[in-house]
Amino acid sequence: MTLVLSVLAITLTQMVLNQQRLSERALHMKIDELVFAMKGARDEIAGIEGKTEEELEALRRTGDIAENVLEARHHG
């Protein structure tokens, strides 16, 4: 009986996790689509969830630089 309940618990857990992964992938696809559709958005941001910490930091730095350039253009 314990074995059956353990297998059932594991199976249900896997089903829930699979559904969460599916929902997460769908959400990422929606966000990626918005990034691609936005004028001025950086294409390399789409799919960012697969980047390493170093790549994320590099993207953050280049985003900060671009933001500073745009701000300077508006004030200059």
Helices and strands as residue ranges (DSSP letters): H 2-37, G 43-45, G 48-50, H 53-75
